[in-house]
């Protein structure tokens, strides 16, 4: 390789490697450095170093002639090595460009990547050259396949579906073997047909930023399956490419295919920590470039860990704010992404590791950006500390994973709580969001997610069974709020199996019929099990992969999910964009009324009866406050939702004629596919018997009588 060893100065921004004028302009931020070299790696693994002599604003930059897209490279940083001050410059370590658009190779020798000898705080810098043992950056050219027109699904119409790119298609029989587990596998027509028939509007992908395994997993011969161990925030993970080196192109193709089907692409992004871990971890990128600029530190040079992952990105650092905003903007524009779910998002509002501030520089930079402000922004509103639990505390433009919804609905259906909190969760969680100028759809409702039990396991296990993870069952939460219905794990008892299926339908129907935005976990509708493992982050096998060979239970659960999602999609009153406020509607009835089993409205004292296991919810649809895409108000039928978590059958009196002249059953959780067990209209004041632990949705197709 022969290149100009005296590069032109170029410009400091944008950061990264950009083909320009017969060469490539390199720019990397490394404020503590005394010198920075860009290292060009040949096919045979040899290296040619070119010093970047220009430094502007702490950015080292220069244009190297004769370089083209496809060139592999890294950086070597010369400068202070002083762990007591958090400084860890070590030119023996080849560093990944934080702004690289493509990554190749992996971490093959952990020892070679360590920046220290013996002790990370007291030992000298390691002289071992890490070239050949660590990932490399790759120069890319802009552009690629068109990502299509963004569907721009109104949030109140959204049904989010959380999936893992590899696990979702790894066993799909209709996807060609060489595409299974890849971006192109997710783009396959058979996969997209499943999503569209189910009624999904938005897929939320578990992390697809390039990641590497944590040291503890490497030492144990295990693998990070979920991907919450990011190395780079611009490059799509190369492990999901059908053809190595074409991951950017394939990702864009996947987005285009989903967009063509009207499905949005949301990314789970991990801007709270990196794969480098604590001081004892490897030096792969950020630590060697500017550790104090990227990470929270404590006195003496150690890292402040509020993520539980060894390090925490410093949300108050301009370097990190720029990195996050630049990354998000790149994915939203160049790669066509429609929105983002922010893992442990509370850390983004805790500059310096201090108290949470919804107006922090990081959160403000995201919501005020002209591109990002138009994306769906979803916060996981907690971190690994007590102070980080911030459900309901994010700013006006943020939707949130509503952990209180998950806990309350699980508790209600296992018979461990009354109905006071349940009413808030069913009606959009106004107690959490109404005072902040937010909307009901900003409550992302869920009962399962990637971490925790699957829907099937939630009704099949009282306790976690994580032995396969190699941590003696110590990992994963113990607070599952699950109920095994009388037997732990797999059983042949027909009564237990029938109860489990009904409980699963109760949970799923409650989720989809609640006001707010529902999020499903991939495979729940197919009756997927992880056999009691509630933290399968390191299991890249059948435990975590979605199975597509449906049993009778899987077929009926899928039919049930499709039915309920279709009812929601066609019923504006069930997904209203405004909170209920007791207003009188044109029908003469209030917009929302709560009923007891005797057909009378709930009294104030009724809400404080913790033994109450029934709740009736009337939604008047004559003024749903929902609008068409053109902005016109639409009306709907009215709805009566009956939920009974008690252990015995319950006679329920339907409301009087003020709430309609008849009620038509629409969804019944006691049947396999949700079709009503008994057809025909029911009339006001009629007593119906709800079986134990069951849900019934009734439609009132006529306007309520005038008040």
N, C-alpha and C positions, 0 to 999 in steps of 0.2 A: 504494500500500500504506500502510495506517495501522495502526500498532501502538503499544502502550504503551511509551514511551521510558524508563519507570522500572519495570523488571521487579521482581517479588517475589523475595525471596532464594532460595526453593527450598531444595534439599538438594544436597550435593556428590556423593553417590553414589545410584544407579549413574551412571557417566559416560555421556556421549552426549546425544542429543536424545530426550526422552520426552514424548509427549502426556499432559497432566495438567490437570484442572480448567479447561477452557476455554482452554487454551493449550499451550505446550510448555516443558518445563524443560530448559535447556541447562546442561551441565557439562563443562568441559574442563580438563585439567591443564596448567598453564603456570607453573611455579614461578618462573622468572626474570622474569616479566612485571611491568611497572608498571601496565598496564591491558590489558583484553581486550574486544573488541567482537565480538558475533555479528552477522553481516551477512546480511540477508535479501534474496534476489535475486528480482526480479519476472520475469514472462514476457518482458518487453521488455528484460531485462538490466540494468535499473536496480537500485540498491542502497539499502537502508535499514539504517543501523547502530544497534545498541542496545548500550550499554555494560553489561557484567556487573560490578556493583559489589561483589559479595560474593566473598571469597576465603577458603577453608577448606582447610587442609592443602596449599596450593599449587594448589587446584582453584578455578577461577573459575566461578560458577554464578548462575543466575537463571531465573525463569519468565516468559515473554513471553506475554501474553494475546492472543487473536485469531489465533493461528497454528494451522494444522491439518496433518495428514499430507499429504505431497506438496510441502511448502515446501522450496525450495532455499536453502542457506545455506553460509556459511564463517566463518572467524574471522580477525580482524586482531589482531596482538599488538604492543603498544607496550612497549619495554623496551631493555635494553642491547644494543648491537651491538659486540661485541669479539671478533673472530675469534681473537685470541691466547689467549683463555680459552674458546673454543668457543661463544661466545654470538652468536646471529645473529637476534635479534628485528628484524623489519622490517615495519611496518604496511602497506607498499605491496604486500605479498604476501598474497593471499587463501589461507587454509589449509584443507585438508580436515580434518574432524573424525576423529581416529583411531578413534572409536567409532561412526561413521556406519554405519547398516545398509544404505544404498543410496548409490551414486555415479552421477553423471551427467556426461557430457562427458568430454573428454580433454585432453591437453597439446597445444595447437595452436600455441603460440609459445614455444619454448624460451627465447629471449632474454628475454621478459617474465617468465619464472618464475625467472630467476637473481636471487639476493638481493644481488649485489655488482656493482660496476663494475670492469671490466678484470681485476682480480686477486682471487681469493677470500680471500686472506689479508691483502693490503695495501690493496686498494681500498676505497672508501667504500660504504655501502649503496646499492643501486639504488633510484632514485625511481620507476621504471616500475611502474604499477599492473598487476597480473597478472589482474585481473578480466576475464573473457572469453577468457582464454588457458589457463586451468587447470580441472581437474575441480571439481565442486561436490558437497557433501553434500546428502542429501535426508532430510527427516523421514519416518519410516515409522510405521505402526501395528502393534502386535503381532499375532501370530496368522497364520492362513492355512490352506491345505489341510493336512489331517491327514497326517503322514508315516508312518503305519502302525506296526505292531508290529515292533520290531527283531528280526531273525532270531537274534541271539546265537549265531552259529556257533562251536562249540568250536574253539579254535585248531588242535588236531591234525587237524581235518577240513577246514581252510580250504585253498582254492586261490585265490590272489590273482591278479588280472588288472589290470595297469597300463595305463590308457588315457587319451587326451586327449579331452575332451568334444567339442571341435570336430572334430578330425581323425578320430574314430572313425566318425562318421556323415555326414561331409561328402559322401561319394560313394555312400552306401547307396541302391540303386535303389528299395527298398521304403519308404523314409522320404519323406514329402511334401517337395518342395523347400524350402518355407518353414520346415521343422523341421530340416533337415539342419544339423549343426554346432551344435546347441543342447541345452540341458537337456532339452527335450521330445523332441528327436530320440533322446536316449539312453533315454528312457522309452517309445519306440515298441515295440509288441508284436514286430515283426520283429527288432529289436535284442535285446530281452530273450530271445527264443526262441534266438537264437544263443548267448547267454551260458549259458542253462540247458542247452541240448543239449551244449555244450562241457563243462559240469561246473563252471563257475566258481561260487564261493561268495561272493567278495568283490571288488568293483571298487575299485581304487585310482586316484582321479582326479588327474591332474596339476593344478597349482595352479588353484583357482577363486576365490581371493581377488582382489578388484579390483586390477588391475595396469596400469601404463603402460610405454611403451617407454623404454629407457635413452637418454641423450643421444647416444651414439655411433651407435645404430641410427637415431634420428631424423635426425641429420645425414646419414646415408648413405641415407635413404629406405627403411629396412628396418623390420621389425616383429618384436617379441618374440612368437614363436608359443607357446613352452612356458609362459610366464607366471611365470617365476622372477624377477619384478621387482615385488614387492608395493607397492601404495599404501595399502591398507586391509585390516585383518584381520577385518572383520565383514561387509562387503558382498560378495555373490556378484558375480563378474565380469559386468558388463552386456553385454559382447560376446557372451555365450553365450545371451542371451535371444532367443526367437523374436519377442517383442513388447517393444520397449524400454520399460523402466520396470517390467516385471513379473518381473524376474529372481528376486526372493525367492520369489514364488508358484510360478514354474516350477521352481525348484530343489526346493522342497518336494514338488511333484507328481512330479518325477523320483525323489526318494528313496522316496516312497510306492509307486511302480510297481516299483522294484527290491525293496523290502521285501516286497511282495506275492508276488514270485517267489522269496523266500527268499534274496535276495542282499544282502549288507551293502555299505555305502558308506563307504569310507575316503578321507580327504583327504590329499594331499601338501601340507604346510604349510611356509612359508618364514619362520621366525621368526629368521633369522640376519642378514638385511640388508633394506634397503628400496630402492625405486626412486630415492631421492634421490642415491645414489652418494656419491662423495667431496666434499670442500669445493667443488670446481668444479661440482658438480651443482646442479639446481634446488631451490628452496625451495617445497615443495608441502604439507608437513604437519609432521612431527616436528621437522625442523631449525628451523623458525620458532617452534615452541611451546616446546621445551626440548631443544636439541641435546645438552647434556651429560647430561641425564637419560635420553636414548634411546640415544645412540651412544657407543662406545668412542673416547676421544681420547688423543692423545699430547701431550707437552709442546710448547707453542707453538700448540696449537689444532687441529692436523691430526687426521684420523681414523685409528684403528688398524684395519687391514683384514686380518682373518684368514679372510675368505670369498672373496677374489678379486673382489669386486663393488663395491669402493670404500668401503663402510662396514660396520660390524658393530654389531648391537644389543647393548647392555650387559646381559648376562644377570644381572649382580649388582645391577642397579638395581631398587628396588621398583616403580618406574613401569613397567618392562618386564615384570617378573614378573606384575604385576597385568594388564597388557595381554594377555599370552599366556594366562594362566589364564582371564580373562574371555572372550576370543575362543573358546578351545576349548570352554568350557562353553556358550557361546551356540550354536555349531554342533552340539554333542552333544545339547542339549536342544531349543531352538527349531527347529532345522533337521533334526534326526533322524539326524545322522551317527553312525556306529558306531565309528570309530577314526581314527587319524592316523599318517601317516608323516612324520617330521620331517627336513626337508632340512638337510644339514650340521649334524646334531644335536650334534656335539662342541662347537660354539660355545655351546650352552645350558649346558654344564658348565664353562665357562671364564670366570667372572666376572673383570672387569678385564683380560681377555685372557690370564690366567695359565695355569697348569697345569690339566689336566682334573681335575675333581672330580665323581665320580658322585653325591655327596651335596650338590651345589650347591643354592643356594636355588631356582633355576628348576626343576631336575629333581625336587627334593623337592616343590615346590608342585604339580607335575603329578601325580606318583604318589600323593600323600597327599590329593588332592582327592576327595571322596566320589562325584562324578560321573565325573571323568576316570579314576579308578582302575579303573573298570569298562569302560573303552573299550580297544580294541586300540591299543597304543602301540608304534610301530615307529621305531627310530632309524636314520638313515643315519650310521654311527659314524665320521665323519671330517669334516674341514674342509679349507681350502686350505693348511694347514701340516703339517709333519712331525709335530709334537707332537699334532696333532688326530687322527691315525689311531688309533682306539680300538676296533677290532673285538674284541669279547669283553669289553670293559671297562665296559659300562653296567650299571646296577643291576638288581636281581632282577626288577622288573616290566617290563623292557624287552625286546622282541624287536629284532633287528638285521638290517639288510641284511648278509648275510655275503659280503663281497667276496672273502674267501679261498676260499669255495666256487666262485664264478664263475671265479677265476683257475685253480684246480686242475683243475676239470672241463674248462675250455677247453684247458689244457696237456696233460692226459691224452689227449684225443681227437685232438689234433694231433701226438701222439707226442713231447712234449717233457718228460715227467716220468715217474717210476716210480709206485708205487702206495701208498707209505707215507702221504702226506698225503691221497690219494684215499680211503683207508679211513675216516679221520676224517670227511671230508665226506659220504660215503655214509651214515654211521651217526649223523648228527645233530651232529657237531662237538663232542663231549664235551670235547675239549681246550680249547675256547673257553668253554664254558658250564656244564659240570657242576659246577665248583668254586664257582659263584656261586648255587647253589640254583635254577638255571634249568632249563628243560625243552628237549627237542630241538626242539619247535615254535617256540621263540624264535629259532631260526636261520632267517631268511628266505632260502631258497636261490634263486638265480637265475643264469642264464647270459647273459641280455640284459636291458636296461632302456631307458628312453627315450633316455638318453645312451649313445652307443656304436653298434656295428653291430646291425642286425636279425639274426635267426637266419639268414636267407638270406645276408645279406652277410658274416656271420661265417665262412661256408664258401666265400665267393666272392671275397674280397679279402684280400690281404696288407697293403695300405696304405690309409689314409684318402684320400678324394677329396672335399674340402670346398670346392672352388673356388667353388661357388655361394653360399657364405656371405659372400663379399666380403672375406676376410681372407688371401688368397693361400695358402690351405691351411695356415696356421699354427695355427689353432684346432683343438680336439679332441685327444684323447689319441693318442699314438703307440704306447702299450702296449696293443694290441688282442688279442694272443694268438690271432690268427686264422690261417687257412690257406685259400688259394684253391683247393686241390685240383688245382693244375697249370696254371691259367690265371687271369689277373687280370680280374675282372669278367665281363661277359656273354660267352658262348661258345656254339657249337653242337656242341662235341665231346661225343658221347654218353657216353663213359666218364667225362669230368670231371663232367658233369651228374648221372650216376648216383651217383658218389661223393659229390657235394655233398648230394644228397638223403639218402643213407644217413648221412652225418656229422651232418646236421641231426636226423635221427631218433635217432641215438645221443645227442646232446646233450639233446634233449627228453625222451627216455625216462629218461636218467640223472637229470635234474632231478625228474621226477614220481615216480620210484621211490626216491629218497633219503629217509631219515628227516629230518624237518624240514618247514617250510612252503614249498611251491613258489610262486614268483611268475613268471607268464608276462607277456610284453609283447604288447600288442594287435597283431594282424596277423601275428605269427610263425606262427600256425597256418594262415594264409591265404597263406603264402609271400611276404610283403611284402618289397620291396626299397627302399632309399634310394640305390641305385646307388653304394654305397661311402661315402656321407656319414655320419660318425659323430658329428656335432654339429649336427643340423638345427634348432637352437633358433630360427632366424630365418626359416625357410622355411614359410610358410603356403600350401602348394600341394601338388600331387600327390606331391612328394617325401616329405612327412610324413603325408599323409592315408592312411587304410587303404583299399585297393582291394577291392571286393566282386565284381568280375567274375572269377570263379575260372577258372583254367586247370586242366588235368589235374593239375599238380603241386600247386596250391592245394587241390584237392578231396581228393587223397590225403593231404596233410599234415594237413588238417582231420580226416579220418577217423582217421588215426593218433593225433592228439592226443586225440580223443574216446575212442578205445579205451583208451589208457593211463590217462587220468584216471578212466575208469569202473573200471578194475582197481584203481586206488588207492582210490577211494571205497568199494569193496566189500571191501577187504582191510585190517582193522585192524592186522595185523602190519607192514604197509608204512608205517604212519603212527603209530608208537607214541608215547605221551606221556611215556615214561620212557626214560632212557638204558640201553643194553645194558651189562651188568656181568659177563657170564660166568656168570651164575647157571644152575644146572641146572633144567630145566623138567620138568613132569610126564611129558613124553615120554621123559625120560632123556638128551636131548641138550642141550648148552648153548644159550643164547638166541641166540648169534651165533658163527659159525665162518667163518674165511677160508680159502680153498682155492687151491692152485696148479693149474696145468693138468694135472698128473699125478694129480689127485684126492686128494692128500695135503694136510694142513693146513699153512698157512704157518709156516715156522720163523722164529726171530728174525732170522737173517742174511738171509732172503729179503726182508725189508722194506727193506733198505739197498741192494738191487740196482736202481740207477736205470735200468737197461735193461729192466726187467720191464714188459711191456705187457699182461699178463693178470691179472685178479683175479676170484675166485669168492667170492660172499657168500651164506652160508646164514643165513636168519632162521627160527628156530623159532616157529611161531605158536600152540603149545598154551597158552602164557601170554603174550599180547601186551601185557598191562597196559593195553589200551584198555578203555574203558567206554562203556556206553550213555548217552544223555542223562539217564537216571534213576540212573546211577552204578553199574550192574552190570558186572562184569568180563565180557569177551567173548573167546572163543578164535577162532582162525583156522587155515587151512591153513598149511603151512610153504612157504618160498619159496627158490629158488636163482637168484641173479642172476649172470650171466656177462658180463664186459666184456672185450673184446679190441681194443686200439687198434693192434696191429701191422699191418705192411704186407703180410703173407702169411697164408694160412690156417693155422689152428692146431688140432691134435688135442687134445681136452680129455676127460679121464676124469671121469665123474660120480662123486660121492661114493658110499661103500659103503652097505650096508643099514642101518647105524645112523642114517641120515638119511632113511629112508623106503623104501617098497617100490617106488615108481615116481615118475617125474617127467613132468609134462605140460607141453609148451610152451604159453605163453600170449601172450608178446610177442616178436616177432622183427623186429629193425631192418632186416633185409635185404629185407623186403617193403614194398610201398608203403603199405599201411594197417596194418601191424604184425601181421597175422594170421600164425600160424606157417607157415613154408614147408612143413613136414612135420607132418602130424597123427599122433596116436597116442602112446601112453605110451613113455617111455624108462626103462630099468631101471638100478639101481645098478651101477657099474663099467663101464657102456657108454661107449665112446669115440665122441664126436661131433666133427665138424669144424666149427669156427667160421670162417666166411669172414673175410677181412681186414677190419678195422675194423667190428666188428659187436657187437651186444648181444643176449642171449637171456635171457628170464625164464621160469622153469619153476616150476610149482606141484607140491607134494607133498601130495596131498589126504588122505593117511592120516597119523596120528600116527607119529612116529618110534618105532622099536622100543624097548622098555623097556630102560634101561641096567642 
